[in-house]
Amino acid sequence: MNYLQRSLAETAMYRDKQLMGDKLLSLGFNQQHTEAMIKVKVLNRMAGPGMPEYQGNS
């Protein structure tokens, strides 16, 4: 992994922790898994508008 990719990953994790906290609140493993997946979906939805759109050859 080069420096730029590492820097982008660290920035994304920092943003995630600032928005949603750095700990899971649920006690059980299944609930923690669900909580983590919800956080991932929220983060992906927030990042979605900034992603480039694919334009195929038509």
NUKOL-967882 format. One record per residue: residue in one letter; chain; y, z, x of N, C-alpha, C, CB in turn. Coordinates in Angstrom, 3 decimals. Glycine has a CB too. Layout:
<rs>
<r code="A" unit="A" n_v="Y" n_w="Z" n_u="X" ca_v="Y" ca_w="Z" ca_u="X" c_v="Y" c_w="Z" c_u="X" cb_v="Y" cb_w="Z" cb_u="X"/>
...
</rs>
This chain:
<rs>
<r code="M" unit="A" n_v="-1.179" n_w="0.000" n_u="0.857" ca_v="0.000" ca_w="0.000" ca_u="0.000" c_v="1.235" c_w="0.000" c_u="0.898" cb_v="0.002" cb_w="1.234" cb_u="-0.973"/>
<r code="N" unit="A" n_v="2.141" n_w="-0.919" n_u="0.631" ca_v="3.337" ca_w="-0.951" ca_u="1.466" c_v="4.368" c_w="0.058" c_u="0.966" cb_v="3.942" cb_w="-2.366" cb_u="1.488"/>
<r code="Y" unit="A" n_v="5.439" n_w="0.200" n_u="1.711" ca_v="6.438" ca_w="1.228" ca_u="1.414" c_v="7.096" c_w="1.016" c_u="0.052" cb_v="7.501" cb_w="1.248" cb_u="2.498"/>
<r code="L" unit="A" n_v="7.419" n_w="-0.241" n_u="-0.286" ca_v="8.097" ca_w="-0.518" ca_u="-1.550" c_v="7.231" c_w="-0.095" c_u="-2.739" cb_v="8.446" cb_w="-2.012" cb_u="-1.652"/>
<r code="Q" unit="A" n_v="5.947" n_w="-0.435" n_u="-2.717" ca_v="5.057" ca_w="-0.061" ca_u="-3.816" c_v="4.944" c_w="1.453" c_u="-3.925" cb_v="3.667" cb_w="-0.683" cb_u="-3.620"/>
<r code="R" unit="A" n_v="4.858" n_w="2.112" n_u="-2.789" ca_v="4.756" ca_w="3.575" ca_u="-2.794" c_v="6.023" c_w="4.195" c_u="-3.359" cb_v="4.493" cb_w="4.109" cb_u="-1.373"/>
<r code="S" unit="A" n_v="7.165" n_w="3.660" n_u="-2.963" ca_v="8.440" ca_w="4.172" ca_u="-3.452" c_v="8.570" c_w="3.987" c_u="-4.957" cb_v="9.596" cb_w="3.483" cb_u="-2.739"/>
<r code="L" unit="A" n_v="8.162" n_w="2.825" n_u="-5.471" ca_v="8.222" ca_w="2.576" ca_u="-6.908" c_v="7.289" c_w="3.518" c_u="-7.673" cb_v="7.861" cb_w="1.118" cb_u="-7.208"/>
<r code="A" unit="A" n_v="6.101" n_w="3.758" n_u="-7.124" ca_v="5.149" ca_w="4.667" ca_u="-7.765" c_v="5.698" c_w="6.096" c_u="-7.796" cb_v="3.794" cb_w="4.634" cb_u="-7.030"/>
<r code="E" unit="A" n_v="6.302" n_w="6.535" n_u="-6.691" ca_v="6.864" ca_w="7.884" ca_u="-6.639" c_v="8.029" c_w="8.024" c_u="-7.605" cb_v="7.315" cb_w="8.224" cb_u="-5.218"/>
<r code="T" unit="A" n_v="8.846" n_w="6.986" n_u="-7.715" ca_v="9.963" ca_w="7.015" ca_u="-8.649" c_v="9.464" c_w="7.097" c_u="-10.088" cb_v="10.847" cb_w="5.777" cb_u="-8.464"/>
<r code="A" unit="A" n_v="8.416" n_w="6.329" n_u="-10.405" ca_v="7.849" ca_w="6.361" ca_u="-11.759" c_v="7.297" c_w="7.743" c_u="-12.077" cb_v="6.741" cb_w="5.302" cb_u="-11.909"/>
<r code="M" unit="A" n_v="6.617" n_w="8.368" n_u="-11.144" ca_v="6.058" ca_w="9.702" ca_u="-11.384" c_v="7.174" c_w="10.737" c_u="-11.532" cb_v="5.107" cb_w="10.103" cb_u="-10.234"/>
<r code="Y" unit="A" n_v="8.232" n_w="10.604" n_u="-10.750" ca_v="9.370" ca_w="11.522" ca_u="-10.861" c_v="9.987" c_w="11.413" c_u="-12.254" cb_v="10.436" cb_w="11.218" cb_u="-9.768"/>
<r code="R" unit="A" n_v="10.184" n_w="10.163" n_u="-12.718" ca_v="10.754" ca_w="9.931" ca_u="-14.040" c_v="9.866" c_w="10.522" c_u="-15.125" cb_v="10.955" cb_w="8.435" cb_u="-14.280"/>
<r code="D" unit="A" n_v="8.553" n_w="10.318" n_u="-14.983" ca_v="7.594" ca_w="10.851" ca_u="-15.947" c_v="7.681" c_w="12.365" c_u="-16.015" cb_v="6.173" cb_w="10.422" cb_u="-15.583"/>
<r code="K" unit="A" n_v="7.705" n_w="13.009" n_u="-14.873" ca_v="7.743" ca_w="14.476" ca_u="-14.849" c_v="9.062" c_w="15.018" c_u="-15.392" cb_v="7.524" cb_w="14.985" cb_u="-13.426"/>
<r code="Q" unit="A" n_v="10.171" n_w="14.318" n_u="-15.139" ca_v="11.461" ca_w="14.764" ca_u="-15.651" c_v="11.513" c_w="14.664" c_u="-17.176" cb_v="12.594" cb_w="13.941" cb_u="-15.028"/>
<r code="L" unit="A" n_v="10.929" n_w="13.605" n_u="-17.723" ca_v="10.981" ca_w="13.395" ca_u="-19.167" c_v="9.981" c_w="14.252" c_u="-19.930" cb_v="10.738" cb_w="11.949" cb_u="-19.478"/>
<r code="M" unit="A" n_v="8.775" n_w="14.394" n_u="-19.386" ca_v="7.696" ca_w="15.008" ca_u="-20.159" c_v="7.140" c_w="16.286" c_u="-19.550" cb_v="6.591" cb_w="14.032" cb_u="-20.325"/>
<r code="G" unit="A" n_v="7.715" n_w="16.755" n_u="-18.487" ca_v="7.216" ca_w="17.965" ca_u="-17.854" c_v="6.097" c_w="17.665" c_u="-16.873" cb_v="6.734" cb_w="18.941" cb_u="-18.902"/>
<r code="D" unit="A" n_v="5.850" n_w="18.584" n_u="-15.966" ca_v="4.844" ca_w="18.344" ca_u="-14.929" c_v="3.516" c_w="19.028" c_u="-15.214" cb_v="5.364" cb_w="18.807" cb_u="-13.598"/>
<r code="K" unit="A" n_v="3.390" n_w="19.635" n_u="-16.390" ca_v="2.138" ca_w="20.313" ca_u="-16.747" c_v="1.684" c_w="19.880" c_u="-18.125" cb_v="2.306" cb_w="21.844" cb_u="-16.702"/>
<r code="L" unit="A" n_v="0.383" n_w="19.938" n_u="-18.340" ca_v="-0.163" ca_w="19.694" ca_u="-19.673" c_v="-0.165" c_w="21.010" c_u="-20.433" cb_v="-1.603" cb_w="19.085" cb_u="-19.599"/>
<r code="L" unit="A" n_v="0.190" n_w="20.951" n_u="-21.698" ca_v="0.295" ca_w="22.170" ca_u="-22.496" c_v="-1.022" c_w="22.558" c_u="-23.152" cb_v="1.353" cb_w="22.000" cb_u="-23.555"/>
<r code="S" unit="A" n_v="-1.899" n_w="21.585" n_u="-23.353" ca_v="-3.172" ca_w="21.844" ca_u="-24.026" c_v="-4.129" c_w="22.598" c_u="-23.105" cb_v="-3.812" cb_w="20.526" cb_u="-24.492"/>
<r code="L" unit="A" n_v="-5.034" n_w="23.371" n_u="-23.708" ca_v="-5.975" ca_w="24.165" ca_u="-22.927" c_v="-7.328" c_w="23.471" c_u="-22.739" cb_v="-6.181" cb_w="25.504" cb_u="-23.591"/>
<r code="G" unit="A" n_v="-7.831" n_w="22.815" n_u="-23.767" ca_v="-9.138" ca_w="22.175" ca_u="-23.705" c_v="-9.081" c_w="20.817" c_u="-23.020" cb_v="-9.706" cb_w="22.022" cb_u="-25.097"/>
<r code="F" unit="A" n_v="-10.195" n_w="20.416" n_u="-22.412" ca_v="-10.228" ca_w="19.144" ca_u="-21.684" c_v="-9.941" c_w="17.959" c_u="-22.596" cb_v="-11.580" cb_w="18.958" cb_u="-21.013"/>
<r code="N" unit="A" n_v="-10.578" n_w="17.900" n_u="-23.763" ca_v="-10.364" ca_w="16.774" ca_u="-24.679" c_v="-8.916" c_w="16.706" c_u="-25.142" cb_v="-11.292" cb_w="16.886" cb_u="-25.890"/>
<r code="Q" unit="A" n_v="-8.321" n_w="17.843" n_u="-25.408" ca_v="-6.919" ca_w="17.870" ca_u="-25.823" c_v="-6.003" c_w="17.460" c_u="-24.666" cb_v="-6.537" cb_w="19.273" cb_u="-26.334"/>
<r code="Q" unit="A" n_v="-6.345" n_w="17.871" n_u="-23.433" ca_v="-5.565" ca_w="17.460" ca_u="-22.272" c_v="-5.639" c_w="15.954" c_u="-22.079" cb_v="-6.055" cb_w="18.180" cb_u="-21.014"/>
<r code="H" unit="A" n_v="-6.826" n_w="15.394" n_u="-22.281" ca_v="-7.006" ca_w="13.947" ca_u="-22.150" c_v="-6.129" c_w="13.219" c_u="-23.173" cb_v="-8.502" cb_w="13.559" cb_u="-22.338"/>
<r code="T" unit="A" n_v="-6.153" n_w="13.697" n_u="-24.417" ca_v="-5.342" ca_w="13.085" ca_u="-25.467" c_v="-3.858" c_w="13.201" c_u="-25.139" cb_v="-5.638" cb_w="13.738" cb_u="-26.824"/>
<r code="E" unit="A" n_v="-3.435" n_w="14.365" n_u="-24.678" ca_v="-2.034" ca_w="14.580" ca_u="-24.321" c_v="-1.608" c_w="13.640" c_u="-23.190" cb_v="-1.806" cb_w="16.044" cb_u="-23.910"/>
<r code="A" unit="A" n_v="-2.462" n_w="13.496" n_u="-22.186" ca_v="-2.143" ca_w="12.604" ca_u="-21.063" c_v="-2.052" c_w="11.154" c_u="-21.528" cb_v="-3.202" cb_w="12.736" cb_u="-19.953"/>
<r code="M" unit="A" n_v="-2.954" n_w="10.733" n_u="-22.417" ca_v="-2.927" ca_w="9.358" ca_u="-22.909" c_v="-1.672" c_w="9.092" c_u="-23.747" cb_v="-4.186" cb_w="9.066" cb_u="-23.737"/>
<r code="I" unit="A" n_v="-1.236" n_w="10.073" n_u="-24.504" ca_v="0.002" ca_w="9.936" ca_u="-25.281" c_v="1.187" c_w="9.764" c_u="-24.337" cb_v="0.217" cb_w="11.168" cb_u="-26.204"/>
<r code="K" unit="A" n_v="1.219" n_w="10.568" n_u="-23.274" ca_v="2.305" ca_w="10.462" ca_u="-22.298" c_v="2.308" c_w="9.088" c_u="-21.629" cb_v="2.180" cb_w="11.567" cb_u="-21.236"/>
<r code="V" unit="A" n_v="1.130" n_w="8.564" n_u="-21.323" ca_v="1.031" ca_w="7.233" ca_u="-20.708" c_v="1.553" c_w="6.174" c_u="-21.664" cb_v="-0.428" cb_w="6.918" cb_u="-20.308"/>
<r code="K" unit="A" n_v="1.178" n_w="6.267" n_u="-22.941" ca_v="1.648" ca_w="5.283" ca_u="-23.927" c_v="3.165" c_w="5.331" c_u="-24.071" cb_v="0.983" cb_w="5.529" cb_u="-25.291"/>
<r code="V" unit="A" n_v="3.730" n_w="6.539" n_u="-24.080" ca_v="5.181" ca_w="6.684" ca_u="-24.179" c_v="5.853" c_w="6.064" c_u="-22.954" cb_v="5.573" cb_w="8.176" cb_u="-24.316"/>
<r code="L" unit="A" n_v="5.339" n_w="6.346" n_u="-21.782" ca_v="5.915" ca_w="5.797" ca_u="-20.553" c_v="5.818" c_w="4.282" c_u="-20.534" cb_v="5.215" cb_w="6.381" cb_u="-19.325"/>
<r code="N" unit="A" n_v="4.680" n_w="3.727" n_u="-20.965" ca_v="4.515" ca_w="2.278" ca_u="-21.021" c_v="5.469" c_w="1.648" c_u="-22.031" cb_v="3.073" cb_w="1.923" cb_u="-21.372"/>
<r code="R" unit="A" n_v="5.667" n_w="2.303" n_u="-23.164" ca_v="6.581" ca_w="1.770" ca_u="-24.169" c_v="8.017" c_w="1.773" c_u="-23.636" cb_v="6.488" cb_w="2.590" cb_u="-25.475"/>
<r code="M" unit="A" n_v="8.389" n_w="2.804" n_u="-22.894" ca_v="9.739" ca_w="2.870" ca_u="-22.334" c_v="9.930" c_w="1.801" c_u="-21.262" cb_v="10.012" cb_w="4.266" cb_u="-21.746"/>
<r code="A" unit="A" n_v="8.883" n_w="1.500" n_u="-20.508" ca_v="8.980" ca_w="0.507" ca_u="-19.441" c_v="8.867" c_w="-0.911" c_u="-19.977" cb_v="7.903" cb_w="0.749" cb_u="-18.400"/>
<r code="G" unit="A" n_v="8.313" n_w="-1.077" n_u="-21.173" ca_v="8.071" ca_w="-2.398" ca_u="-21.749" c_v="9.271" c_w="-3.313" c_u="-21.819" cb_v="7.538" cb_w="-2.241" cb_u="-23.092"/>
<r code="P" unit="A" n_v="10.423" n_w="-2.851" n_u="-22.326" ca_v="11.570" ca_w="-3.759" ca_u="-22.435" c_v="12.065" c_w="-4.289" c_u="-21.092" cb_v="12.698" cb_w="-3.058" cb_u="-23.131"/>
<r code="G" unit="A" n_v="11.795" n_w="-3.606" n_u="-20.005" ca_v="12.236" ca_w="-4.063" ca_u="-18.688" c_v="11.278" c_w="-5.004" c_u="-18.008" cb_v="12.463" cb_w="-2.904" cb_u="-17.810"/>
<r code="M" unit="A" n_v="10.114" n_w="-5.236" n_u="-18.622" ca_v="9.108" ca_w="-6.103" ca_u="-18.002" c_v="9.429" c_w="-7.572" c_u="-18.282" cb_v="7.692" cb_w="-5.753" cb_u="-18.521"/>
<r code="P" unit="A" n_v="9.190" n_w="-8.443" n_u="-17.305" ca_v="9.446" ca_w="-9.860" ca_u="-17.532" c_v="8.435" c_w="-10.452" c_u="-18.516" cb_v="9.404" cb_w="-10.626" cb_u="-16.206"/>
<r code="E" unit="A" n_v="8.857" n_w="-11.467" n_u="-19.259" ca_v="7.982" ca_w="-12.138" ca_u="-20.208" c_v="7.365" c_w="-13.362" c_u="-19.542" cb_v="8.755" cb_w="-12.538" cb_u="-21.490"/>
<r code="Y" unit="A" n_v="6.104" n_w="-13.597" n_u="-19.824" ca_v="5.397" ca_w="-14.759" ca_u="-19.273" c_v="5.772" c_w="-16.005" c_u="-20.075" cb_v="3.848" cb_w="-14.536" cb_u="-19.294"/>
<r code="Q" unit="A" n_v="6.093" n_w="-17.069" n_u="-19.366" ca_v="6.383" ca_w="-18.342" ca_u="-20.020" c_v="5.402" c_w="-19.369" c_u="-19.471" cb_v="7.877" cb_w="-18.791" cb_u="-19.787"/>
<r code="G" unit="A" n_v="4.407" n_w="-19.700" n_u="-20.268" ca_v="3.370" ca_w="-20.636" ca_u="-19.852" c_v="3.855" c_w="-22.069" c_u="-19.895" cb_v="2.148" cb_w="-20.485" cb_u="-20.723"/>
<r code="N" unit="A" n_v="3.052" n_w="-22.953" n_u="-19.347" ca_v="3.376" ca_w="-24.374" ca_u="-19.363" c_v="3.000" c_w="-24.932" c_u="-20.725" cb_v="2.642" cb_w="-25.140" cb_u="-18.220"/>
<r code="S" unit="A" n_v="3.993" n_w="-25.301" n_u="-21.513" ca_v="3.713" ca_w="-25.856" ca_u="-22.843" c_v="4.322" c_w="-27.235" c_u="-22.979" cb_v="4.250" cb_w="-24.931" cb_u="-23.947"/>
</rs>
